[in-house]
Amino acid sequence: MPGIGMEYLWVGVVLFAAAAQTVRNTAQRSLTAQVGTLPATLVRFLYGLPFAAIYLLALYSLGDPSQVLPKFSAAYLGWIALGAFFQVAATAALLMAMKERNFAVAVTLSKTEVLQVALFAAMFLHELPSRLALLAMVLATVGVLMLSLPPRGQLFTLSAWTSKSSVYGLICGACFALATVGFRGGAVEIATLGVSSPWLS
């Protein structure tokens, strides 16, 4: 059947994305050692800016002509600014973590972002996950902790949570979570305006 191959296209895309992210993180770790954390963070976002602009232009040039630019309200711009700020902050924290000897712990702890998204979404967007979703988040976070924390018996020690690697990882996860909430808030704000836009498709 001709459609079978397309069903599994996402597998190749995910594998390519994972490989590309690994290469990018390796390159950024080397760049951080040469120029420092903040310059390396700036390079990352300035490099991506032209690609984002090209995608935006293509989205509206090749899309449905009836779709128009959404009205950017002050609330929308505020949410997007919040998301952008914490996205940059999360990247800076991740690069700082990579400078540490045990950066694998920091990167793993940054994955607590999943549970932190639920917390911040409840606080700022008043969105509560379903019981099943919350259970999945908790299980994923417990799995992350089991993979990243020190040997048995040190789970509840102060040093396990106050090392630079652990702190950078948790800060990174929190910033990524807040960025996600900011972008989600912006999307919700646009949706309330009722504008037909490819941003919402």
SULCOR-V405054 format. One record per helix or strand of 3 or more residues. SS is the DSSP state (2 for helix, 1 for strand). FROM is the first residue (numbers start at 1). LEN is the number of residues. Records with the same first field share a line. If there is no record, write none. Layout:
SS=FROM-LEN ; FROM-LEN
This chain:
2=4-4 ; 9-27 ; 37-25 ; 74-25 ; 103-22 ; 131-18 ; 158-5 ; 164-30 ; 198-3
